Amino acid sequence: MIAFKNLIEIKRGGEQAVYLQIQNALIHLIQQGVLTSRLRLPGSRDMAVQLSVHRKTVVAAYDELMSQGWIESVPSKGTFVSGQLPEVKPEGLVQEARFSENAPFGFDRIEALHRIEPALPSSLTLDEGTPDVRIAPVTEIFRHYRSVISRKYNAKHLNYGPFYGDLSLREVLVKHLQETRGLRCSVDQILITRGSQMAMYLSSQLLHREGGISIVGETNYIAASLTLEHAGAQVMQVSVDDKGLVTHEVEALCQEYIIRSVYVTSHHHHPTTVTMSAERRMHLVELSREYGFAILEDDYDYDFHYQRAPLLPLISIASNGNVVYMGALCKIVAPAIRIGYMVAPKDFIASAGHLRRIIDRQGDAIMERSIAQMILQGDLQRHSRKALKLYHARRDHFCNLLSEHLSDYLSFKIPEGGMAIWALLRGDMEWGKVAKDCKAKGLMIPDYKNYDQLGLGHNGLRLGFASLDFDEQKRVVEILNEVLEAYEKRIKK
Ligand SMILES: Cc1ncc(COP(=O)(O)O)c(C=O)c1O
C-alpha cells in the first residue's frame, strides 16, 4: 500500500489552498509514473486520515482531478487513476517539481539582442537620462483613471476595442500635436503604441523585412540600431557633429546605394544631445524626397528644451509624407505609463496597426482614455511646465558641479535640452573601470559600451541629471570625484 503521507507534503497556512496542494501533488505523482494508470487510490476517508486533513478537502481534490480527467470513479469499486492516461515510465521520485532552466527544444536565442538588464533602482543611480518619477502626476492619473473606469457608459471600453488605439486619445492628439509641434495630421494617421520603442519596432519591420539599408548616426541610440538590424536592415553609419547627423554623408550614401530609411533623433541626438540644425533638417527632408527613403524621426524628449522653444520636428516641415514620427508620453508622464504614438501616412499606419495587432491585440484603452482627459483638461501641460522648470534648474546645477569638481577628468557641453549630459572622459581613463569603482561605493552608472557600438573609443557617457535632486547630484559628483582622483593616482604611479 502506498504511504501517501510520505509522498504528499502539505504546507498549512501556505498561499495555496490545501485541496489544491493535494490535487497538484497527485498530478505530479501521476506524471512521474509513481501512480500508474488504473491504480486504485484510497477512498476519501482513508486519504483524509493519512494526510491529516478534513475529508471534504480530499473530496474537493478528487472532484477537481476527476473533472480534469486524471482520475475516475468506478461505482461500488472505488477511485482509480484514469485508464485513459498514457503509460509513464517511473523516473524515480522527485519531491519538488523544478522547471527546467534550459529549453530542451531548439530556438533562436537572438544573442544580438541580449544586453545587460537595467539595474534595479539601487540607493544611488546615475541613469542615462530618465525623468524623475517621484514628480509623476500620479494624483491626476489616478483621478482620471478612476473617473473613466467608474462611469457606466465607459464599460464598453473594457471590451476589445480598436487596435489603432483609443479614438478619444487619437482625436486629442491630433489637436495637441498641432498646437505643440505644428504637426497637421488626421486621426487615421495616428497609431497609439506602447511607448516609442513599439513604434520603432513596427516601422522597422514594415520597412526592412526584406532587408535594405538604414542609415543611423555613428553614435546612436543602441536600441534603435538593434531594432533595425533585427528587422532585417543593413545598418550604415554617418558622422554626427555639433549640428547633428551629417547629411552630406547621407547624400553620398544615397548616390551609391538604395537607402530605405534614415533614423534620426533630431531634437536631441541620442547619445550626444546635440540639436540638428535647421539647415541639416531641410537637407535631410530634401534628400528623402529625392531618393525616396523614409525618415524615422524618434522625438523621444520633445518636451524638454531649455534654451528656447523646441524646434519643430521634421515631420512638421515635410509635407511629402516621407517622415514616420515616433513620440511618447513615457518621458513626460513616467516610463511605466506605456503610451506612445506613431504618425505617418494613412496606409503605413494601417499596416502598422495590423502588425501591432498580432503582437499586442490593443493597448490599455482605459489608460489611453485617461491620458486623453489629462490632455483635454490641461493636466499634462501643467505637469510638463513644472517638469521643464525643475529639470532646467537640475541641468544647471549638475553642470556647475561637474565644472567645479570634475573638469580635470571630464569635458562636456551644456545640453540645450533633454535629460542627460554627454560627458567625454579623459583619453587615458576608461568608463568601464570608473563604473566598477563607483559600484563598490554604491553608485551605479550607465554601461559605456552602449554608446560605442563601432568601437571608436570616443569615451563618452550619458549622465542623466533630471532624476536626481540637488543633494543626490552632490553625492554622485562626490563619489565620481573620489573614484577619479584615485584612478589618477594609479595612473601616475
Ligand atoms: C532615443 C530614445 N528613443 C526611444 C526610447 C524609448 O522610449 P519609450 O519609453 O517611449 O519606449 C528611449 C528611451 O530611453 C530613447 O532614449
The ligand as an SDF file (V2000), in Angstrom:
LIG
                    3D

 16 16  0  0  0  0  0  0  0  0999 V2000
   16.2800   57.8490  -28.0500 C   0  0  0  0  0  0  0  0  0  0  0  0
   15.2030   57.0340  -27.4110 C   0  0  0  0  0  0  0  0  0  0  0  0
   14.2180   56.5700  -28.1700 N   0  0  0  0  0  0  0  0  0  0  0  0
   13.2360   55.8010  -27.6640 C   0  0  0  0  0  0  0  0  0  0  0  0
   13.2160   55.4590  -26.3340 C   0  0  0  0  0  0  0  0  0  0  0  0
   12.1280   54.5470  -25.8520 C   0  0  0  0  0  0  0  0  0  0  0  0
   11.2560   55.2300  -25.1180 O   0  0  0  0  0  0  0  0  0  0  0  0
    9.7920   54.6800  -24.7360 P   0  0  0  0  0  0  0  0  0  0  0  0
    9.8420   54.5210  -23.2670 O   0  0  0  0  0  0  0  0  0  0  0  0
    8.8770   55.7550  -25.1920 O   0  0  0  0  0  0  0  0  0  0  0  0
    9.5580   53.3970  -25.4610 O   0  0  0  0  0  0  0  0  0  0  0  0
   14.2300   55.9250  -25.4910 C   0  0  0  0  0  0  0  0  0  0  0  0
   14.2410   55.5490  -24.0710 C   0  0  0  0  0  0  0  0  0  0  0  0
   15.0850   55.8970  -23.3020 O   0  0  0  0  0  0  0  0  0  0  0  0
   15.2560   56.7400  -26.0380 C   0  0  0  0  0  0  0  0  0  0  0  0
   16.2470   57.1990  -25.2750 O   0  0  0  0  0  0  0  0  0  0  0  0
  1  2  1  0
  2  3  1  0
  2 15  2  0
  3  4  2  0
  4  5  1  0
  5  6  1  0
  5 12  2  0
  6  7  1  0
  7  8  1  0
  8  9  2  0
  8 10  1  0
  8 11  1  0
 12 13  1  0
 12 15  1  0
 13 14  2  0
 15 16  1  0
M  END
$$$$
